[in-house]
Amino acid sequence: MIHTRSRTVTFRAPFTLPGLDRLYPAGRYQVNVDEEQLDLSFAAFRRVATTIMLVSGGMTQAWPVTPVDLEAAIASDAAQPRT
């Protein structure tokens, strides 16, 4: 069974992620984490995919991203000086 958790991340400045060919504008983005339930005697899940929903030209794309790359982009954005 696959379980999906969603959260919203906010970028204050344009950002990019590994594999993207351009910058995406600052704003709020939905991140989905798909987890697979493990067959154990207690409730446990294993992450199988993380995607960020990117909108471009009226189309929405679920872009696969590693949790490490996503957290690095969020940290880089947070480190940007506020104007």
C-alpha positions in Angstrom: 0.0 0.0 0.0 1.3 3.5 -0.9 0.7 6.4 1.4 1.2 10.0 0.2 2.1 12.9 2.5 1.9 16.4 1.1 3.5 19.6 2.4 4.0 23.1 1.0 7.4 24.7 0.8 8.0 28.4 0.1 10.9 29.8 -1.9 11.6 33.5 -1.4 13.9 33.7 -4.4 14.1 31.9 -7.7 15.5 28.4 -7.4 16.6 25.4 -9.3 17.1 21.7 -8.5 19.5 19.1 -10.0 18.3 18.2 -13.5 16.2 21.3 -14.1 17.3 23.4 -17.1 16.1 26.7 -15.7 15.2 28.7 -12.6 11.7 28.5 -11.2 10.1 31.6 -9.6 9.8 32.3 -5.9 6.6 31.1 -4.5 4.8 28.2 -2.8 5.3 24.7 -4.1 3.6 21.4 -3.2 5.9 18.5 -2.3 4.6 14.9 -2.2 6.3 12.1 -0.4 5.2 8.6 -1.4 5.7 5.9 1.3 5.2 2.2 1.1 3.9 0.4 4.1 6.3 -2.3 5.4 5.0 -5.7 6.4 5.9 -5.6 10.1 4.1 -6.2 13.3 3.9 -2.4 13.8 3.1 0.5 11.5 6.2 1.5 9.5 6.7 3.1 6.1 9.6 3.4 3.7 10.0 6.5 1.4 9.8 5.5 -2.2 9.5 8.8 -4.0 9.6 12.6 -3.4 8.3 15.0 -6.0 7.8 18.7 -6.2 5.0 20.1 -8.3 6.3 22.6 -10.9 4.1 24.8 -13.0 5.2 26.1 -16.3 3.1 27.5 -19.1 -0.1 26.2 -17.6 1.2 22.7 -17.2 2.0 21.0 -13.9 4.9 18.5 -13.7 5.7 16.2 -10.8 9.5 16.6 -10.7 11.4 13.8 -8.8 13.8 15.2 -6.3 15.9 13.5 -3.5 15.1 14.7 0.0 18.8 15.8 0.3 18.6 18.0 -2.8 15.2 19.5 -1.8 16.5 20.3 1.7 19.6 21.9 0.2 17.5 24.1 -2.0 15.4 25.1 0.9 18.4 25.9 3.1 20.1 27.9 0.2 16.9 29.9 -0.1 16.7 30.6 3.6 20.3 31.8 3.5 19.6 34.4 0.9 19.7 38.0 2.3 16.2 39.5 2.8 15.5 42.7 0.9 
